[in-house]
Amino acid sequence: MTNIVLDAGITGLSAAYMLNDVVVYEKEAEIGGLGKTIHYNGFSFDLGGHRFFTRKEKIANFVKELMGNELLEVNRVSKIYKDGRFLDYPLGASALFSNNPFRLSRMLISYLIRKKKPLKEYSFKEYIINRFGDELYSYYFQDYTEKILGISCERISKSGKTPGYPASH
């Protein structure tokens, strides 16, 4: 029996590598998904973060074996450019406390409200709001996530489906 993998991004290619008798289908002209670099007019553009992180030793060993000498281990710092300044990514205290007191107060109040009245979690949006508050979600997480992934936070879920939202969402 032939196994079929839909998508030749990092996950799809990893699955195909582990399977026998496999066919991979990719809608784009090149493989790699968000893990590829596009070259144009002498410039190189990364579509997504070319980083790998896992706490699972088995997966880490698999990637090291697969990549061999091409896997580079470096310490990197990520920042999000927002409102004329660079904020820590992932979120750190300096990103929070660099806000004006009014915005920081709104962030704290919305965080406390969500701790007492959490939303039902359909998607990444509610997941983040319940953990960080509405204000921090809309200021920090929403734009970055939607820019990087190219879809609204309401469409991101564990199941790939967002019950409670219309299909056009």
PyRosetta script that sets phi, psi and omega in degrees:
from pyrosetta import init, pose_from_sequence

init()
pose = pose_from_sequence("MTNIVLDAGITGLSAAYMLNDVVVYEKEAEIGGLGKTIHYNGFSFDLGGHRFFTRKEKIANFVKELMGNELLEVNRVSKIYKDGRFLDYPLGASALFSNNPFRLSRMLISYLIRKKKPLKEYSFKEYIINRFGDELYSYYFQDYTEKILGISCERISKSGKTPGYPASH")
pose.set_psi(1, 132.4)
pose.set_omega(1, 179.3)
pose.set_phi(2, -84.4)
pose.set_psi(2, 131.0)
pose.set_omega(2, 174.8)
pose.set_phi(3, -86.6)
pose.set_psi(3, 142.7)
pose.set_omega(3, -179.8)
pose.set_phi(4, -117.6)
pose.set_psi(4, 130.4)
pose.set_omega(4, 175.3)
pose.set_phi(5, -117.5)
pose.set_psi(5, 124.4)
pose.set_omega(5, 177.5)
pose.set_phi(6, -98.6)
pose.set_psi(6, 114.7)
pose.set_omega(6, 177.9)
pose.set_phi(7, 107.1)
pose.set_psi(7, 125.6)
pose.set_omega(7, 179.8)
pose.set_phi(8, -108.4)
pose.set_psi(8, 41.2)
pose.set_omega(8, 170.0)
pose.set_phi(9, -82.6)
pose.set_psi(9, -170.2)
pose.set_omega(9, -177.6)
pose.set_phi(10, -57.9)
pose.set_psi(10, -46.5)
pose.set_omega(10, -177.9)
pose.set_phi(11, -67.2)
pose.set_psi(11, -45.8)
pose.set_omega(11, 179.4)
pose.set_phi(12, -61.4)
pose.set_psi(12, -43.6)
pose.set_omega(12, 178.7)
pose.set_phi(13, -65.9)
pose.set_psi(13, -36.7)
pose.set_omega(13, 177.5)
pose.set_phi(14, -64.8)
pose.set_psi(14, -42.4)
pose.set_omega(14, 178.1)
pose.set_phi(15, -62.4)
pose.set_psi(15, -44.5)
pose.set_omega(15, -179.5)
pose.set_phi(16, -62.3)
pose.set_psi(16, -37.8)
pose.set_omega(16, 179.6)
pose.set_phi(17, -61.3)
pose.set_psi(17, -35.5)
pose.set_omega(17, -176.8)
pose.set_phi(18, -84.4)
pose.set_psi(18, -16.5)
pose.set_omega(18, -175.8)
pose.set_phi(19, -94.3)
pose.set_psi(19, 158.6)
pose.set_omega(19, 171.4)
pose.set_phi(20, -102.2)
pose.set_psi(20, 152.6)
pose.set_omega(20, 176.1)
pose.set_phi(21, 48.5)
pose.set_psi(21, 72.1)
pose.set_omega(21, -172.4)
pose.set_phi(22, -125.8)
pose.set_psi(22, 145.0)
pose.set_omega(22, 172.2)
pose.set_phi(23, -121.4)
pose.set_psi(23, 130.7)
pose.set_omega(23, 179.6)
pose.set_phi(24, -108.5)
pose.set_psi(24, 129.5)
pose.set_omega(24, 176.2)
pose.set_phi(25, -111.2)
pose.set_psi(25, 131.6)
pose.set_omega(25, 179.3)
pose.set_phi(26, -133.4)
pose.set_psi(26, 131.1)
pose.set_omega(26, -178.4)
pose.set_phi(27, -78.8)
pose.set_psi(27, -23.9)
pose.set_omega(27, 179.8)
pose.set_phi(28, -83.6)
pose.set_psi(28, 164.7)
pose.set_omega(28, -179.8)
pose.set_phi(29, -72.9)
pose.set_psi(29, -24.7)
pose.set_omega(29, -178.7)
pose.set_phi(30, -123.7)
pose.set_psi(30, 152.7)
pose.set_omega(30, 176.7)
pose.set_phi(31, -87.5)
pose.set_psi(31, 166.6)
pose.set_omega(31, 174.0)
pose.set_phi(32, 121.2)
pose.set_psi(32, -20.4)
pose.set_omega(32, 179.9)
pose.set_phi(33, 56.6)
pose.set_psi(33, -135.7)
pose.set_omega(33, 179.1)
pose.set_phi(34, -74.9)
pose.set_psi(34, -6.5)
pose.set_omega(34, -179.5)
pose.set_phi(35, -94.7)
pose.set_psi(35, 23.4)
pose.set_omega(35, -179.5)
pose.set_phi(36, -115.8)
pose.set_psi(36, 162.5)
pose.set_omega(36, 177.6)
pose.set_phi(37, -114.1)
pose.set_psi(37, 131.8)
pose.set_omega(37, 177.6)
pose.set_phi(38, -99.4)
pose.set_psi(38, 133.8)
pose.set_omega(38, 178.0)
pose.set_phi(39, -108.1)
pose.set_psi(39, 128.1)
pose.set_omega(39, -177.7)
pose.set_phi(40, -148.5)
pose.set_psi(40, 124.0)
pose.set_omega(40, 177.8)
pose.set_phi(41, 50.4)
pose.set_psi(41, 40.8)
pose.set_omega(41, 177.4)
pose.set_phi(42, 83.2)
pose.set_psi(42, 1.8)
pose.set_omega(42, 179.0)
pose.set_phi(43, -111.0)
pose.set_psi(43, 153.5)
pose.set_omega(43, 177.2)
pose.set_phi(44, -117.7)
pose.set_psi(44, 131.7)
pose.set_omega(44, -178.7)
pose.set_phi(45, -123.6)
pose.set_psi(45, 124.6)
pose.set_omega(45, 174.4)
pose.set_phi(46, -84.9)
pose.set_psi(46, 129.2)
pose.set_omega(46, 178.5)
pose.set_phi(47, -74.4)
pose.set_psi(47, -34.1)
pose.set_omega(47, -179.7)
pose.set_phi(48, -148.2)
pose.set_psi(48, 179.3)
pose.set_omega(48, -179.8)
pose.set_phi(49, -63.9)
pose.set_psi(49, 127.0)
pose.set_omega(49, 177.1)
pose.set_phi(50, -93.9)
pose.set_psi(50, 56.4)
pose.set_omega(50, -179.1)
pose.set_phi(51, -123.0)
pose.set_psi(51, 154.0)
pose.set_omega(51, 177.4)
pose.set_phi(52, -131.3)
pose.set_psi(52, 131.9)
pose.set_omega(52, 178.1)
pose.set_phi(53, -145.6)
pose.set_psi(53, 133.4)
pose.set_omega(53, 172.3)
pose.set_phi(54, -153.7)
pose.set_psi(54, 151.5)
pose.set_omega(54, 172.9)
pose.set_phi(55, -94.6)
pose.set_psi(55, -5.6)
pose.set_omega(55, -176.9)
pose.set_phi(56, -92.5)
pose.set_psi(56, 115.6)
pose.set_omega(56, -176.1)
pose.set_phi(57, -60.4)
pose.set_psi(57, -38.7)
pose.set_omega(57, -179.4)
pose.set_phi(58, -61.0)
pose.set_psi(58, -43.2)
pose.set_omega(58, 179.2)
pose.set_phi(59, -68.7)
pose.set_psi(59, -42.2)
pose.set_omega(59, 178.7)
pose.set_phi(60, -59.5)
pose.set_psi(60, -43.2)
pose.set_omega(60, 178.8)
pose.set_phi(61, -65.1)
pose.set_psi(61, -38.6)
pose.set_omega(61, 177.4)
pose.set_phi(62, -60.1)
pose.set_psi(62, -47.4)
pose.set_omega(62, -178.8)
pose.set_phi(63, -65.8)
pose.set_psi(63, -41.7)
pose.set_omega(63, 178.2)
pose.set_phi(64, -61.5)
pose.set_psi(64, -41.9)
pose.set_omega(64, 177.9)
pose.set_phi(65, -64.9)
pose.set_psi(65, -43.9)
pose.set_omega(65, -178.2)
pose.set_phi(66, -65.4)
pose.set_psi(66, -44.4)
pose.set_omega(66, -174.8)
pose.set_phi(67, -83.8)
pose.set_psi(67, -26.3)
pose.set_omega(67, 179.9)
pose.set_phi(68, 56.5)
pose.set_psi(68, -132.8)
pose.set_omega(68, -177.6)
pose.set_phi(69, -72.7)
pose.set_psi(69, -9.6)
pose.set_omega(69, -180.0)
pose.set_phi(70, -79.8)
pose.set_psi(70, -14.2)
pose.set_omega(70, 179.4)
pose.set_phi(71, -82.5)
pose.set_psi(71, 118.8)
pose.set_omega(71, 178.9)
pose.set_phi(72, -104.3)
pose.set_psi(72, 134.9)
pose.set_omega(72, 175.9)
pose.set_phi(73, -106.8)
pose.set_psi(73, 117.6)
pose.set_omega(73, -178.8)
pose.set_phi(74, -138.7)
pose.set_psi(74, 155.0)
pose.set_omega(74, 171.8)
pose.set_phi(75, -88.3)
pose.set_psi(75, 125.1)
pose.set_omega(75, -178.9)
pose.set_phi(76, -127.0)
pose.set_psi(76, 151.3)
pose.set_omega(76, 176.7)
pose.set_phi(77, -117.2)
pose.set_psi(77, 131.3)
pose.set_omega(77, 178.2)
pose.set_phi(78, -108.7)
pose.set_psi(78, 143.6)
pose.set_omega(78, 177.7)
pose.set_phi(79, -137.7)
pose.set_psi(79, 150.9)
pose.set_omega(79, 173.1)
pose.set_phi(80, -111.5)
pose.set_psi(80, 130.2)
pose.set_omega(80, 176.9)
pose.set_phi(81, -86.5)
pose.set_psi(81, 115.6)
pose.set_omega(81, -175.0)
pose.set_phi(82, -144.2)
pose.set_psi(82, 129.8)
pose.set_omega(82, 177.2)
pose.set_phi(83, 52.5)
pose.set_psi(83, 41.7)
pose.set_omega(83, 175.3)
pose.set_phi(84, 77.4)
pose.set_psi(84, 14.1)
pose.set_omega(84, 178.0)
pose.set_phi(85, -146.0)
pose.set_psi(85, 164.5)
pose.set_omega(85, -179.9)
pose.set_phi(86, -98.5)
pose.set_psi(86, 125.8)
pose.set_omega(86, 179.2)
pose.set_phi(87, -107.8)
pose.set_psi(87, 148.7)
pose.set_omega(87, 178.8)
pose.set_phi(88, -61.3)
pose.set_psi(88, 140.5)
pose.set_omega(88, 168.3)
pose.set_phi(89, -135.8)
pose.set_psi(89, 124.3)
pose.set_omega(89, -0.4)
pose.set_phi(90, -64.5)
pose.set_psi(90, 164.5)
pose.set_omega(90, -175.2)
pose.set_phi(91, -52.4)
pose.set_psi(91, 131.8)
pose.set_omega(91, 177.4)
pose.set_phi(92, -130.0)
pose.set_psi(92, 171.2)
pose.set_omega(92, -178.0)
pose.set_phi(93, -60.2)
pose.set_psi(93, -36.9)
pose.set_omega(93, -178.8)
pose.set_phi(94, -63.3)
pose.set_psi(94, -32.4)
pose.set_omega(94, 177.1)
pose.set_phi(95, -67.6)
pose.set_psi(95, -38.3)
pose.set_omega(95, 179.4)
pose.set_phi(96, -69.8)
pose.set_psi(96, -50.9)
pose.set_omega(96, -172.2)
pose.set_phi(97, -79.3)
pose.set_psi(97, -3.6)
pose.set_omega(97, 174.7)
pose.set_phi(98, -84.8)
pose.set_psi(98, -3.1)
pose.set_omega(98, 176.9)
pose.set_phi(99, -80.3)
pose.set_psi(99, 158.8)
pose.set_omega(99, 176.1)
pose.set_phi(100, -68.5)
pose.set_psi(100, 157.2)
pose.set_omega(100, -176.0)
pose.set_phi(101, -58.4)
pose.set_psi(101, -33.7)
pose.set_omega(101, -179.8)
pose.set_phi(102, -64.9)
pose.set_psi(102, -49.2)
pose.set_omega(102, 179.4)
pose.set_phi(103, -65.6)
pose.set_psi(103, -42.0)
pose.set_omega(103, 179.1)
pose.set_phi(104, -60.1)
pose.set_psi(104, -39.6)
pose.set_omega(104, 177.2)
pose.set_phi(105, -64.0)
pose.set_psi(105, -44.0)
pose.set_omega(105, 177.6)
pose.set_phi(106, -61.3)
pose.set_psi(106, -39.5)
pose.set_omega(106, 178.3)
pose.set_phi(107, -62.7)
pose.set_psi(107, -44.5)
pose.set_omega(107, -179.3)
pose.set_phi(108, -66.0)
pose.set_psi(108, -44.1)
pose.set_omega(108, -179.4)
pose.set_phi(109, -63.9)
pose.set_psi(109, -45.5)
pose.set_omega(109, -178.9)
pose.set_phi(110, -67.1)
pose.set_psi(110, -32.3)
pose.set_omega(110, 175.4)
pose.set_phi(111, -62.8)
pose.set_psi(111, -47.1)
pose.set_omega(111, -179.0)
pose.set_phi(112, -65.6)
pose.set_psi(112, -37.3)
pose.set_omega(112, 177.6)
pose.set_phi(113, -62.0)
pose.set_psi(113, -45.9)
pose.set_omega(113, -178.1)
pose.set_phi(114, -69.6)
pose.set_psi(114, -25.7)
pose.set_omega(114, 175.6)
pose.set_phi(115, -67.5)
pose.set_psi(115, -33.6)
pose.set_omega(115, 179.8)
pose.set_phi(116, -87.6)
pose.set_psi(116, -32.6)
pose.set_omega(116, -176.9)
pose.set_phi(117, -131.2)
pose.set_psi(117, 74.3)
pose.set_omega(117, -179.9)
pose.set_phi(118, -69.6)
pose.set_psi(118, 152.0)
pose.set_omega(118, 175.7)
pose.set_phi(119, -81.4)
pose.set_psi(119, 154.9)
pose.set_omega(119, 169.4)
pose.set_phi(120, -69.0)
pose.set_psi(120, 133.4)
pose.set_omega(120, -172.9)
pose.set_phi(121, -92.2)
pose.set_psi(121, 107.6)
pose.set_omega(121, 174.1)
pose.set_phi(122, -100.5)
pose.set_psi(122, -31.2)
pose.set_omega(122, -169.9)
pose.set_phi(123, -147.1)
pose.set_psi(123, -179.2)
pose.set_omega(123, 176.7)
pose.set_phi(124, -57.5)
pose.set_psi(124, -35.9)
pose.set_omega(124, -179.5)
pose.set_phi(125, -56.0)
pose.set_psi(125, -55.4)
pose.set_omega(125, -178.6)
pose.set_phi(126, -66.6)
pose.set_psi(126, -36.2)
pose.set_omega(126, 177.9)
pose.set_phi(127, -57.1)
pose.set_psi(127, -48.3)
pose.set_omega(127, -179.1)
pose.set_phi(128, -70.9)
pose.set_psi(128, -43.6)
pose.set_omega(128, 179.2)
pose.set_phi(129, -58.3)
pose.set_psi(129, -42.3)
pose.set_omega(129, 179.9)
pose.set_phi(130, -64.9)
pose.set_psi(130, -26.2)
pose.set_omega(130, -177.5)
pose.set_phi(131, -97.5)
pose.set_psi(131, -23.4)
pose.set_omega(131, -175.3)
pose.set_phi(132, -129.0)
pose.set_psi(132, -11.0)
pose.set_omega(132, -178.9)
pose.set_phi(133, 95.2)
pose.set_psi(133, 157.6)
pose.set_omega(133, -177.8)
pose.set_phi(134, -62.4)
pose.set_psi(134, -43.4)
pose.set_omega(134, -175.3)
pose.set_phi(135, -64.5)
pose.set_psi(135, -46.1)
pose.set_omega(135, -179.8)
pose.set_phi(136, -68.4)
pose.set_psi(136, -36.4)
pose.set_omega(136, 175.3)
pose.set_phi(137, -58.3)
pose.set_psi(137, -52.7)
pose.set_omega(137, -174.9)
pose.set_phi(138, -70.2)
pose.set_psi(138, -29.8)
pose.set_omega(138, -179.4)
pose.set_phi(139, -81.6)
pose.set_psi(139, -41.6)
pose.set_omega(139, -168.0)
pose.set_phi(140, -109.2)
pose.set_psi(140, -51.1)
pose.set_omega(140, -169.9)
pose.set_phi(141, -83.7)
pose.set_psi(141, -40.5)
pose.set_omega(141, -170.5)
pose.set_phi(142, -61.8)
pose.set_psi(142, -57.3)
pose.set_omega(142, -176.7)
pose.set_phi(143, -59.3)
pose.set_psi(143, -45.7)
pose.set_omega(143, -177.5)
pose.set_phi(144, -62.2)
pose.set_psi(144, -48.7)
pose.set_omega(144, -177.7)
pose.set_phi(145, -62.1)
pose.set_psi(145, -45.9)
pose.set_omega(145, -177.9)
pose.set_phi(146, -68.4)
pose.set_psi(146, -33.6)
pose.set_omega(146, 177.2)
pose.set_phi(147, -67.5)
pose.set_psi(147, -46.2)
pose.set_omega(147, -176.7)
pose.set_phi(148, -69.9)
pose.set_psi(148, -44.1)
pose.set_omega(148, -175.2)
pose.set_phi(149, -91.0)
pose.set_psi(149, -19.4)
pose.set_omega(149, 176.5)
pose.set_phi(150, 77.2)
pose.set_psi(150, 13.9)
pose.set_omega(150, 176.4)
pose.set_phi(151, -139.5)
pose.set_psi(151, 160.5)
pose.set_omega(151, -179.3)
pose.set_phi(152, -70.2)
pose.set_psi(152, 151.7)
pose.set_omega(152, -179.6)
pose.set_phi(153, -62.5)
pose.set_psi(153, -24.7)
pose.set_omega(153, 178.0)
pose.set_phi(154, -68.3)
pose.set_psi(154, -19.6)
pose.set_omega(154, -177.9)
pose.set_phi(155, -95.3)
pose.set_psi(155, 0.7)
pose.set_omega(155, -179.9)
pose.set_phi(156, -99.5)
pose.set_psi(156, 120.6)
pose.set_omega(156, 179.1)
pose.set_phi(157, -150.7)
pose.set_psi(157, 164.8)
pose.set_omega(157, 178.2)
pose.set_phi(158, -61.2)
pose.set_psi(158, -38.4)
pose.set_omega(158, -174.9)
pose.set_phi(159, -87.5)
pose.set_psi(159, -12.3)
pose.set_omega(159, -174.0)
pose.set_phi(160, 85.6)
pose.set_psi(160, -4.4)
pose.set_omega(160, 179.4)
pose.set_phi(161, -120.2)
pose.set_psi(161, 151.3)
pose.set_omega(161, 177.7)
pose.set_phi(162, -122.8)
pose.set_psi(162, 82.3)
pose.set_omega(162, 178.6)
pose.set_phi(163, -59.7)
pose.set_psi(163, 143.3)
pose.set_omega(163, -179.7)
pose.set_phi(164, 94.8)
pose.set_psi(164, -12.4)
pose.set_omega(164, 177.9)
pose.set_phi(165, -112.5)
pose.set_psi(165, 145.9)
pose.set_omega(165, 176.1)
pose.set_phi(166, -66.1)
pose.set_psi(166, 153.9)
pose.set_omega(166, -177.5)
pose.set_phi(167, -59.2)
pose.set_psi(167, -27.8)
pose.set_omega(167, -177.9)
pose.set_phi(168, -79.1)
pose.set_psi(168, -5.9)
pose.set_omega(168, -177.2)
pose.set_phi(169, -65.0)
pose.dump_pdb("model.pdb")
